[in-house]
């Protein structure tokens, strides 16, 4: 994966900030008191049904889901933030690209490379990083193991201040990975795991003001402003915006051929708490038990030799 995804993936091991676009208030903070509470949710709801009028800055803050309008869904998001069901960094953003550049977001996207499309979900806060994607297991664990591994698996990892977790959403279980790192005796570490995600050819997510060219073009049938960024090696990145929505991004090589296509299903600055810690409804299991089930159908004898 190239040009864009590494900026997201490198956050798995090291959360950083890429030029946060902050203003006086925060998305959801309608009264600018530096907190998001039930009164903000109430005011957003009243505005949604036409009972209250909002200033231009208040409208930007009230449109939490950045769909260009203030609705009951924005009020619901504000209430979830108020009761700590979703996390936010307390900054104000004007569009979804600014959210991605902030380093605090949840994104659901499809990535197509080499004719193969996969779905990737990622949630990043100042204290945690979560990623779910389809990966070649051998690329992570190496090819020098004495047993065969599945070529592709859907893997979910959560890194926070406490632990590195592997999460199996299908079976509602999770496992702390420290035991596996200890078992590997230093041959396989958290850095190796994070490096496997971040080992791609990538530049930073561009700011729209840096575009070399702006034009009109459809992306998957959606009318968009197309921002083209040209690089010294002749390659290009095209960013497709529909109002506040980041619709897609395409990386092209020097010959004008598409290398990677990103289709954004949803982007939000409100990160669901389920992506910042293992879900309370899930059962904690031994990591070896989880891997045995996934890699060998429950038989771990091949691994133990």
C-alpha positions as CSV (number, residue, x, y, z in Angstrom):
1,X,0.0,0.0,0.0
2,X,1.4,3.4,-1.0
3,X,1.1,7.2,-0.8
4,X,-1.5,7.4,2.0
5,X,-2.1,4.3,4.0
6,X,1.3,4.3,5.7
7,X,0.5,7.6,7.5
8,X,-2.4,5.7,9.0
9,X,-0.6,2.5,9.7
10,X,2.5,4.0,11.2
11,X,0.2,5.4,13.9
12,X,-0.4,1.8,15.1
13,X,2.8,1.9,17.0
14,X,3.4,5.6,17.5
15,X,0.6,8.1,17.6
16,X,1.6,11.4,16.2
17,X,-0.1,14.6,15.0
18,X,0.1,15.9,11.4
19,X,-0.7,19.6,11.7
20,X,-4.0,19.7,13.6
21,X,-6.4,22.3,12.2
22,X,-7.9,23.7,15.4
23,X,-10.3,26.6,16.0
24,X,-12.0,28.3,19.0
25,X,-14.5,25.5,19.7
26,X,-14.7,21.8,19.1
27,X,-17.0,19.7,17.0
28,X,-20.0,19.3,19.3
29,X,-19.1,22.1,21.7
30,X,-21.8,24.5,20.6
31,X,-21.6,26.9,23.6
32,X,-17.7,27.0,23.4
33,X,-17.3,26.1,27.1
34,X,-14.5,23.6,26.2
35,X,-16.7,20.6,27.1
36,X,-19.3,18.5,25.2
37,X,-22.3,17.7,27.4
38,X,-26.1,17.1,27.3
39,X,-26.8,20.8,26.8
40,X,-24.8,20.8,23.6
41,X,-26.7,17.7,22.4
42,X,-30.0,19.5,23.2
43,X,-29.0,22.7,21.4
44,X,-27.9,20.6,18.3
45,X,-31.3,18.8,18.4
46,X,-33.2,22.1,18.7
47,X,-31.3,23.4,15.7
48,X,-31.9,20.3,13.7
49,X,-35.7,20.7,14.1
50,X,-35.6,24.5,13.4
51,X,-36.2,25.7,17.0
52,X,-32.7,27.4,17.3
53,X,-30.5,29.3,14.8
54,X,-26.8,28.7,14.8
55,X,-23.9,31.0,13.9
56,X,-21.6,29.9,11.1
57,X,-19.0,28.6,13.5
58,X,-21.7,26.9,15.6
59,X,-23.0,25.2,12.5
60,X,-19.5,23.8,11.7
61,X,-19.3,22.5,15.3
62,X,-22.8,21.1,15.3
63,X,-22.3,19.2,12.0
64,X,-20.3,16.5,13.8
65,X,-20.7,13.8,11.1
66,X,-19.7,16.4,8.5
67,X,-22.5,15.6,6.0
68,X,-23.2,19.3,5.4
69,X,-26.3,19.5,7.6
70,X,-27.3,19.5,11.3
71,X,-29.5,16.6,12.1
72,X,-30.6,14.4,15.0
73,X,-27.6,12.1,14.2
74,X,-25.3,14.9,15.2
75,X,-27.2,15.4,18.5
76,X,-26.8,11.6,19.1
77,X,-23.1,11.8,18.5
78,X,-22.8,14.7,20.9
79,X,-24.6,12.8,23.6
80,X,-22.4,9.7,23.1
81,X,-19.4,11.9,23.4
82,X,-20.8,13.5,26.5
83,X,-21.3,10.2,28.3
84,X,-17.9,8.9,27.1
85,X,-19.1,6.3,24.7
86,X,-17.0,8.0,22.0
87,X,-13.7,9.8,22.3
88,X,-12.8,13.1,20.6
89,X,-9.7,15.3,20.8
90,X,-11.7,18.5,21.5
91,X,-10.7,20.3,18.3
92,X,-12.8,21.8,15.5
93,X,-12.5,20.5,11.9
94,X,-14.0,21.8,8.7
95,X,-13.8,18.7,6.6
96,X,-12.9,15.0,6.8
97,X,-9.4,15.5,5.4
98,X,-8.6,17.7,8.3
99,X,-9.8,15.0,10.6
100,X,-7.4,12.4,9.0
101,X,-4.5,14.9,9.2
102,X,-5.2,15.4,12.9
103,X,-4.1,11.9,14.0
104,X,-7.4,11.4,16.0
105,X,-10.0,9.6,14.0
106,X,-12.0,6.5,13.0
107,X,-11.9,5.5,9.3
108,X,-13.5,2.7,7.4
109,X,-12.2,2.4,3.8
110,X,-11.6,0.1,0.9
111,X,-8.2,-0.1,-0.6
112,X,-7.6,-1.5,-4.1
113,X,-4.0,-2.4,-5.1
114,X,-2.9,-4.7,-7.9
115,X,-6.6,-5.4,-8.7
116,X,-7.2,-6.7,-5.1
117,X,-9.6,-4.8,-2.8
118,X,-9.6,-5.1,1.0
119,X,-11.5,-3.3,3.7
120,X,-9.5,-1.6,6.4
121,X,-10.8,-0.1,9.6
122,X,-8.6,2.1,11.8
123,X,-9.2,4.1,15.0
124,X,-6.5,6.4,16.4
125,X,-6.6,8.5,19.6
126,X,-3.9,10.1,21.7
127,X,-3.6,7.0,23.8
128,X,-4.5,4.1,21.5
129,X,-4.4,2.7,18.0
130,X,-6.6,0.0,16.4
131,X,-6.5,-1.6,13.0
132,X,-8.4,-4.3,11.3
133,X,-7.3,-5.5,7.9
134,X,-6.6,-8.5,5.8
135,X,-2.9,-9.5,5.9
136,X,-0.5,-12.1,4.7
137,X,0.5,-13.8,8.0
138,X,3.9,-14.9,6.6
139,X,4.8,-11.2,5.9
140,X,4.4,-10.6,9.7
141,X,5.9,-13.7,11.2
142,X,8.5,-14.5,8.5
143,X,9.1,-17.3,6.1
144,X,11.6,-19.2,8.2
145,X,9.0,-21.0,10.4
146,X,8.8,-24.8,10.3
147,X,5.1,-24.9,9.5
148,X,2.8,-23.5,6.9
149,X,0.6,-20.5,7.7
150,X,-2.6,-19.3,6.1
151,X,-1.8,-17.0,3.2
152,X,-4.4,-14.4,4.3
153,X,-6.3,-13.7,7.5
154,X,-8.4,-10.8,8.8
155,X,-6.5,-9.5,11.8
156,X,-7.4,-6.9,14.4
157,X,-4.9,-5.3,16.7
158,X,-5.3,-2.8,19.5
159,X,-2.4,-0.9,21.0
160,X,-3.0,1.2,24.1
161,X,-1.1,2.3,27.2
162,X,-1.7,-1.0,28.9
163,X,-1.0,-3.7,26.4
164,X,-1.0,-5.0,22.8
165,X,-4.1,-7.0,22.1
166,X,-5.2,-9.3,19.3
167,X,-9.0,-9.2,18.9
168,X,-11.2,-11.9,17.3
169,X,-14.6,-10.2,16.6
170,X,-16.0,-13.4,15.1
171,X,-15.7,-15.3,18.3
172,X,-16.0,-12.3,20.7
173,X,-12.6,-13.0,22.3
174,X,-9.3,-11.1,22.8
175,X,-5.8,-11.9,23.9
176,X,-2.9,-9.8,25.3
177,X,0.1,-10.3,23.1
178,X,2.9,-9.8,25.7
179,X,3.0,-13.6,26.3
180,X,3.7,-14.2,22.6
181,X,6.5,-11.6,22.6
182,X,8.0,-13.2,25.7
183,X,7.7,-16.6,24.1
184,X,9.5,-15.3,21.0
185,X,12.5,-14.4,23.2
186,X,13.1,-11.1,21.4
187,X,12.9,-12.7,17.9
188,X,9.5,-11.1,17.4
189,X,8.5,-7.9,19.1
190,X,5.9,-5.2,19.1
191,X,8.2,-3.1,16.9
192,X,8.3,-5.9,14.3
193,X,4.5,-6.0,14.4
194,X,4.1,-2.3,13.9
195,X,6.9,-2.2,11.3
196,X,5.1,-4.8,9.2
197,X,2.1,-2.4,9.0
198,X,4.3,0.7,8.3
199,X,6.8,-0.7,5.9
200,X,5.4,1.0,2.8
201,X,6.4,3.8,0.4
202,X,4.5,6.9,1.6
203,X,4.4,10.6,2.0
204,X,2.3,12.7,4.4
205,X,-1.4,13.3,3.8
206,X,-1.4,16.5,1.7
207,X,-3.1,19.7,2.7
208,X,-5.6,20.9,0.1
209,X,-3.9,24.3,-0.2
210,X,-0.8,22.6,-1.5
211,X,-2.6,21.1,-4.6
212,X,-0.9,21.8,-8.0
213,X,-4.3,21.7,-9.8
214,X,-8.0,21.7,-8.9
215,X,-10.6,20.4,-11.2
216,X,-14.1,18.8,-11.3
217,X,-14.5,15.1,-11.7
218,X,-16.7,12.2,-10.6
219,X,-15.4,9.6,-8.3
220,X,-17.5,6.4,-8.2
221,X,-20.4,8.5,-9.6
222,X,-20.1,11.3,-7.0
223,X,-19.4,14.8,-8.2
224,X,-16.2,16.0,-6.6
225,X,-13.5,18.6,-6.5
226,X,-10.4,16.9,-7.6
227,X,-7.1,18.1,-6.0
228,X,-4.0,16.9,-7.8
229,X,-0.6,16.8,-6.1
230,X,2.4,16.3,-8.3
231,X,5.8,15.0,-7.0
232,X,9.4,15.3,-8.3
233,X,9.5,11.7,-9.5
234,X,6.5,12.3,-11.8
235,X,4.0,10.5,-9.6
236,X,0.7,12.1,-8.5
237,X,-1.9,11.8,-5.8
238,X,-5.5,12.8,-6.6
239,X,-7.8,13.7,-3.7
240,X,-11.5,13.8,-4.3
241,X,-13.7,16.0,-2.0
242,X,-17.5,16.4,-2.1
243,X,-18.1,19.4,0.2
244,X,-16.8,18.3,3.6
245,X,-16.6,14.6,2.6
246,X,-13.4,12.9,1.6
247,X,-14.7,10.6,-1.0
248,X,-11.5,9.0,-2.4
249,X,-7.8,9.2,-3.1
250,X,-5.9,7.7,-6.0
251,X,-2.1,7.3,-6.4
252,X,-0.6,7.3,-9.9
253,X,2.9,6.4,-11.0
254,X,5.0,8.5,-13.4
255,X,3.3,6.9,-16.4
256,X,-0.2,8.0,-15.2
257,X,-1.1,4.4,-14.2
258,X,-3.3,3.9,-11.1
259,X,-1.3,2.2,-8.3
260,X,-3.6,2.4,-5.2
261,X,-7.2,3.5,-4.9
262,X,-8.8,4.5,-1.6
263,X,-12.6,4.6,-1.2
264,X,-13.7,6.2,2.1
265,X,-16.8,4.7,3.5
266,X,-16.9,6.7,6.7
267,X,-14.5,9.1,8.6
268,X,-15.3,10.5,12.0
269,X,-13.4,12.4,14.7
270,X,-15.5,10.7,17.3
271,X,-13.8,7.4,18.0
272,X,-16.1,4.7,19.5
273,X,-14.7,3.5,22.8
274,X,-14.9,-0.1,21.6
275,X,-11.8,0.7,19.6
276,X,-9.8,2.1,22.5
277,X,-9.9,-0.9,24.8
278,X,-11.0,-4.6,24.5
279,X,-14.8,-4.7,24.5
280,X,-16.2,-5.6,27.9
281,X,-18.5,-8.2,26.4
282,X,-15.6,-10.1,24.9
283,X,-13.8,-12.9,26.8
284,X,-10.1,-12.7,27.4
285,X,-8.2,-15.9,26.4
286,X,-4.7,-17.1,26.2
287,X,-3.0,-15.9,23.1
288,X,-1.7,-19.3,22.2
289,X,-5.2,-20.7,22.4
290,X,-6.4,-18.0,20.0
291,X,-3.5,-18.5,17.5
292,X,-4.0,-22.3,17.7
293,X,-7.6,-21.9,16.7
294,X,-6.9,-19.5,13.9
295,X,-3.7,-21.1,12.5
296,X,-4.2,-24.8,13.1
297,X,-7.8,-25.3,13.8
298,X,-7.1,-25.8,17.5
299,X,-4.0,-28.0,17.2
300,X,-0.9,-26.2,18.5
301,X,1.4,-29.2,18.5
302,X,3.0,-28.2,15.1
303,X,4.1,-24.9,16.6
304,X,5.5,-26.4,19.8
305,X,7.4,-28.9,17.7
